[in-house]
Amino acid sequence: MLAQRLMWIVWPAFLMAGVLEVLVFAFVDPQDMHWMGQPIELSRQGVYTVSFFVFWVLTCASSALTVLLSKSPLEVNG
């Protein structure tokens, strides 16, 4: 059951991270990005990779919250 719930969280989050990656970088050039006033020292591919994992973690948190809220009170408190 744990593996099934994990896939309910990870798979939709993976798909949405890919969608977010495409949407964001259709409008933003990674070479124009700055962090705390300094240009980012990563290559374009590095920025794409790091941002994909950031998007994936954020959407995993969203999916995990959905799975948690779908549980009955007995499952949560039990």
Summary of the structure (lengths in Angstrom):
residues: 78
radius of gyration: 16.6
end to end distance: 15.7
largest distance: 50.5
contacts: 173
relative contact order: 0.16
helix: 78%
strand: 5%
